[in-house]
Amino acid sequence: PQTDSSVSSRSERGYNGGVMRGRLRSRGCTYEGDLANGIEHGDGLLNWDDGRVYRGQFADGRFNGLGEMSWPDGRRYVGSYQQDRKHGLGTFTWPDGCCYDGEWSHGKKHGFGVYKNAKGRTCQGSWNADQPVAMESGQNPEQHQRHAELQLQLQGQRLERERKQQQQQHEERRSRSVTPTKKSSFLLKPQRP
């Protein structure tokens, strides 16, 4: 199998903690962002040739932290990841308008969540491994409070993600104005599923 190598240039931030800005190209995808020991680590952008895009945080080459994933068919997830899986709070939206806003565990809806179907009907309650367990169409006071707390947490995540994106864009603009002082080649691991 053929693996492309790309040149990664040192940015103005330098080797702060062993992290540098760079660009990697592999079979079917391109990564631009923070690198540690030649792998994705920190904030970055991963574009697949098929149109999928992930913008967010990485740790040891995996999605980890806040991120946004979009698919060419219109699906979109915004929220937390842990080791390449949706984990924590997040919102998944389908092209037909359906939406799940809630807790995730190991890539599945798990915990409290609110689901809206394509016709706009909303139900909320508990999920276990992608399956609804205790759902209600109306809002009782406890669920209303839980939903309000969830919305506040999600809003906090969105604000944090926007702040990090603005910071990353600022750093990219600054690094473009700096002449690279050292170049290194890196090979990327095989394509992520």
C-alpha positions as CSV (number, residue, x, y, z in Angstrom):
1,P,0.0,0.0,0.0
2,Q,1.2,3.5,-0.9
3,T,1.3,6.2,1.8
4,D,1.9,9.8,0.8
5,S,4.4,11.8,2.9
6,S,3.8,15.5,3.4
7,V,6.0,18.2,4.7
8,S,5.1,19.8,8.0
9,S,6.6,23.2,8.8
10,R,7.4,24.6,12.2
11,S,5.0,27.4,13.1
12,E,5.6,30.6,15.1
13,R,4.5,28.7,18.2
14,G,7.5,26.4,17.7
15,Y,7.8,23.2,19.6
16,N,5.8,24.2,22.6
17,G,5.4,21.0,24.6
18,G,6.4,18.9,21.6
19,V,3.4,20.2,19.6
20,M,3.7,21.9,16.3
21,R,1.4,22.9,13.4
22,G,1.5,20.9,10.2
23,R,-0.2,19.2,7.3
24,L,-0.4,15.5,6.7
25,R,-1.8,13.6,3.6
26,S,-2.7,10.0,3.6
27,R,-4.8,7.7,1.4
28,G,-8.2,9.4,1.2
29,C,-7.7,12.2,3.8
30,T,-5.8,15.4,4.6
31,Y,-5.1,16.7,8.2
32,E,-4.1,20.2,9.0
33,G,-3.5,21.2,12.6
34,D,-1.5,20.4,15.7
35,L,0.9,17.5,15.7
36,A,2.9,15.7,18.4
37,N,5.4,13.1,17.4
38,G,4.0,13.2,13.8
39,I,0.4,12.4,14.7
40,E,-2.7,14.5,15.2
41,H,-2.7,15.9,18.7
42,G,-4.5,19.2,19.7
43,D,-6.8,21.2,17.4
44,G,-7.1,20.3,13.8
45,L,-9.1,19.8,10.6
46,L,-9.5,16.4,8.9
47,N,-10.9,16.3,5.4
48,W,-11.7,13.1,3.6
49,D,-11.7,12.9,-0.2
50,D,-15.4,11.6,0.0
51,G,-16.5,14.9,1.5
52,R,-16.5,14.1,5.3
53,V,-15.1,16.7,7.5
54,Y,-14.0,16.7,11.2
55,R,-13.0,19.9,12.9
56,G,-12.0,19.7,16.5
57,Q,-9.7,18.2,19.1
58,F,-7.4,15.2,18.7
59,A,-5.4,13.2,21.2
60,D,-2.9,10.6,20.0
61,G,-4.3,10.5,16.5
62,R,-8.0,10.1,17.6
63,F,-11.0,12.4,17.9
64,N,-10.9,13.4,21.5
65,G,-12.6,16.4,23.1
66,L,-15.0,18.9,21.4
67,G,-15.5,18.4,17.7
68,E,-17.8,18.8,14.7
69,M,-18.3,16.0,12.1
70,S,-20.2,16.4,8.9
71,W,-21.0,14.0,6.1
72,P,-21.7,14.8,2.5
73,D,-25.3,13.6,2.8
74,G,-26.1,16.4,5.3
75,R,-25.7,14.5,8.6
76,R,-23.9,16.5,11.3
77,Y,-22.7,15.9,14.9
78,V,-21.5,18.6,17.2
79,G,-20.3,17.6,20.7
80,S,-17.8,15.6,22.7
81,Y,-15.7,12.7,21.5
82,Q,-13.6,10.2,23.3
83,Q,-11.3,7.9,21.4
84,D,-13.0,8.4,18.0
85,R,-16.5,7.9,19.5
86,K,-19.3,10.3,20.4
87,H,-19.1,10.5,24.2
88,G,-20.5,13.1,26.6
89,L,-22.9,15.8,25.4
90,G,-23.7,16.3,21.7
91,T,-26.2,17.0,19.0
92,F,-26.7,14.8,15.9
93,T,-28.8,16.2,13.1
94,W,-30.1,14.2,10.1
95,P,-30.8,15.7,6.6
96,D,-34.6,15.1,7.0
97,G,-34.6,17.4,10.1
98,C,-34.6,14.7,12.8
99,C,-32.3,15.7,15.7
100,Y,-31.0,14.1,18.9
101,D,-29.7,16.5,21.5
102,G,-28.3,14.7,24.6
103,E,-25.9,12.4,26.2
104,W,-23.7,9.8,24.4
105,S,-21.6,6.9,25.5
106,H,-19.2,4.9,23.3
107,G,-20.8,6.2,20.1
108,K,-24.4,5.6,21.1
109,K,-27.3,7.6,22.5
110,H,-27.1,6.9,26.2
111,G,-28.5,8.9,29.2
112,F,-30.9,11.8,29.0
113,G,-31.8,13.1,25.5
114,V,-34.3,15.0,23.5
115,Y,-35.3,13.6,20.1
116,K,-37.2,15.6,17.4
117,N,-38.6,13.8,14.4
118,A,-38.9,15.2,10.9
119,K,-42.4,16.4,11.6
120,G,-41.2,18.4,14.6
121,R,-42.7,16.1,17.3
122,T,-40.4,16.1,20.3
123,C,-40.0,13.4,23.0
124,Q,-37.4,13.3,25.8
125,G,-36.2,10.8,28.3
126,S,-33.6,8.1,28.9
127,W,-31.7,6.2,26.3
128,N,-29.6,3.0,26.7
129,A,-27.2,1.9,23.9
130,D,-29.2,3.8,21.2
131,Q,-32.6,2.5,22.4
132,P,-35.2,4.7,24.1
133,V,-36.0,3.5,27.6
134,A,-38.3,5.9,29.2
135,M,-39.7,8.6,26.9
136,E,-42.4,11.2,27.3
137,S,-44.0,13.5,24.8
138,G,-44.8,16.2,27.4
139,Q,-42.5,17.8,29.8
140,N,-42.8,17.1,33.5
141,P,-41.0,19.5,35.8
142,E,-38.0,17.2,36.4
143,Q,-37.5,16.6,32.7
144,H,-37.9,20.2,32.0
145,Q,-35.2,21.0,34.5
146,R,-32.9,18.3,33.0
147,H,-33.5,19.6,29.5
148,A,-32.7,23.1,30.6
149,E,-29.4,21.9,32.2
150,L,-28.5,19.9,29.1
151,Q,-29.1,23.0,26.9
152,L,-26.8,25.1,29.1
153,Q,-24.1,22.4,28.9
154,L,-24.4,22.2,25.2
155,Q,-24.3,26.0,24.8
156,G,-21.1,26.0,26.9
157,Q,-19.6,23.4,24.6
158,R,-20.6,25.4,21.5
159,L,-19.0,28.6,22.9
160,E,-15.8,26.7,23.9
161,R,-15.6,25.2,20.4
162,E,-16.2,28.6,18.7
163,R,-13.5,30.2,20.9
164,K,-11.0,27.4,20.0
165,Q,-11.8,27.8,16.3
166,Q,-11.3,31.5,16.5
167,Q,-8.0,31.0,18.3
168,Q,-6.9,28.4,15.7
169,Q,-7.8,30.7,12.8
170,H,-5.8,33.5,14.5
171,E,-2.8,31.2,15.0
172,E,-3.0,30.0,11.3
173,R,-3.0,33.6,10.1
174,R,0.0,34.4,12.3
175,S,1.9,31.3,11.2
176,R,1.4,32.1,7.5
177,S,3.3,35.3,8.0
178,V,6.3,33.5,9.5
179,T,8.9,31.9,7.3
180,P,9.3,28.2,8.2
181,T,12.7,27.4,9.8
182,K,12.7,23.7,9.8
183,K,11.0,21.0,7.7
184,S,10.2,17.4,8.6
185,S,8.6,14.6,6.8
186,F,5.9,12.4,8.4
187,L,4.1,9.3,7.3
188,L,0.4,9.0,8.2
189,K,-1.1,5.8,9.5
190,P,-3.8,4.0,7.4
191,Q,-7.1,5.7,6.7
192,R,-9.5,6.0,9.6
193,P,-12.9,4.3,9.0
